[in-house]
Amino acid sequence: MSQNTNIFPKEFQLMRDYIEESCGIHITHEKIYLMETRLTTLMIECGCESFFELYKKSQEDKTLKIRDRIIDAMTTNETLWFRDESPFAIMEEVVLDQMKERLLSGKQQKVRIWCAASSTGQEPFSLSIVIHEYLQKNHSLRKDQFEILATDISPTVLYLAMAGRYDHIAITRGLSDRLKERYFKRNNRVWELDSTIKNMVRFKKFNLQDEFAILGTQDIVFCRNVLIYFSDAFKKDVLKRISRVLRPQGYLFLGASESLINYSSDYDMLRDSRGLFYQVK
Ligand SMILES: C[S@@+](CC[C@H](N)C(=O)[O-])C[C@H]1O[C@@H](n2cnc3c(N)ncnc32)[C@H](O)[C@@H]1O
């Protein structure tokens, strides 16, 4: 058994490999504590006395429920409104203008945006707020010309996102008072998102290991703050597959700490005064 942990090296390896095979999340040995803190309650709840037993029980469970709960527990769901600001400013000031041109010229009928790891909804709902505000200033466009698909592997975060209800802490993180007053209604301790903004987003449970083609061609992909949890090989694979679902010259937005360097040459890096974004070649 390693120091400061109740997990034996062999069972850590088994569980680590199982998690990576199931969802791509790569857990290094230094993160053994993370596995322990996140899976111990589940281990006890499932009537197991060790991580090895939990692993075996999950393997034997044909319903895959235990596997899904392991994945759910191992995901990091940190998010906030308008995270990093620049992707949303670039959308508003650069990308939507281009999309407008394509829609008005009849080159395309719809703009499709995929938010690939949407967590509790702040990212796709920030996007729907940006689009909604853009439409208020651009009357030649219609709401039904924009589709936002938000996916995540974790059923817990999807459930929260679909409700569009946030507590006091979540509502203050990244959201201005103006937008809060405009798009949320307070109901005791809960802030409820306006249905106009909420209904612009369609949520779906989706594992980034699965085939992207079923999601259809996309104009813009937000794949932010999720690749950091994956191995280098899986990062490359996800980026390659995103490049294939993007329309020619479609856009990719990554998290502020993420970059394509060493992972993909399928995109051009675009530098804007507000930040970086990528365009498929
Ligand atoms: C840190 S959050 C990022 C949320 C949002 N994109 C942002 O930047 O604020 C990472 C999300 O990725 C999801 N995730 C992790 N592995 C995934 C996978 N294999 N497929 C789909 N979603 C995954 C997690 O459930 C989590 O909600």
The ligand as a MOL file (V3000), in Angstrom:
LIG
                    3D

  0  0  0     0  0            999 V3000
M  V30 BEGIN CTAB
M  V30 COUNTS 27 29 0 0 0
M  V30 BEGIN ATOM
M  V30 1 C -13.8790 21.2200 -16.1910 0
M  V30 2 S -15.3880 20.9140 -16.9900 0 CHG=1
M  V30 3 C -15.3360 22.1260 -18.2710 0
M  V30 4 C -16.6870 22.7420 -18.5050 0
M  V30 5 C -16.7170 23.8650 -19.5480 0
M  V30 6 N -16.3140 23.3830 -20.8500 0
M  V30 7 C -15.8440 25.0160 -19.1240 0
M  V30 8 O -14.7910 25.2330 -19.7410 0
M  V30 9 O -16.1970 25.7300 -18.1810 0 CHG=-1
M  V30 10 C -14.9800 19.3930 -17.8610 0
M  V30 11 C -16.2290 18.5980 -18.2710 0
M  V30 12 O -15.8010 17.5680 -19.1650 0
M  V30 13 C -16.6310 16.4350 -18.9670 0
M  V30 14 N -15.9470 15.2320 -19.5000 0
M  V30 15 C -14.8540 14.5930 -19.0140 0
M  V30 16 N -14.5370 13.5310 -19.7700 0
M  V30 17 C -15.4500 13.4980 -20.7830 0
M  V30 18 C -15.6660 12.6270 -21.8910 0
M  V30 19 N -14.8780 11.5580 -22.1330 0
M  V30 20 N -16.7010 12.8910 -22.7190 0
M  V30 21 C -17.4980 13.9650 -22.5070 0
M  V30 22 N -17.3750 14.8190 -21.4620 0
M  V30 23 C -16.3420 14.5870 -20.6110 0
M  V30 24 C -16.8320 16.4130 -17.4600 0
M  V30 25 O -17.9660 15.6840 -17.0730 0
M  V30 26 C -16.9240 17.9010 -17.1090 0
M  V30 27 O -18.2450 18.3370 -16.9780 0
M  V30 END ATOM
M  V30 BEGIN BOND
M  V30 1 1 1 2
M  V30 2 1 2 3
M  V30 3 1 2 10
M  V30 4 1 3 4
M  V30 5 1 4 5
M  V30 6 1 5 6
M  V30 7 1 5 7
M  V30 8 2 7 8
M  V30 9 1 7 9
M  V30 10 1 10 11
M  V30 11 1 11 12
M  V30 12 1 11 26
M  V30 13 1 12 13
M  V30 14 1 13 14
M  V30 15 1 13 24
M  V30 16 1 14 15
M  V30 17 1 14 23
M  V30 18 2 15 16
M  V30 19 1 16 17
M  V30 20 1 17 18
M  V30 21 2 17 23
M  V30 22 1 18 19
M  V30 23 2 18 20
M  V30 24 1 20 21
M  V30 25 2 21 22
M  V30 26 1 22 23
M  V30 27 1 24 25
M  V30 28 1 24 26
M  V30 29 1 26 27
M  V30 END BOND
M  V30 END CTAB
M  END
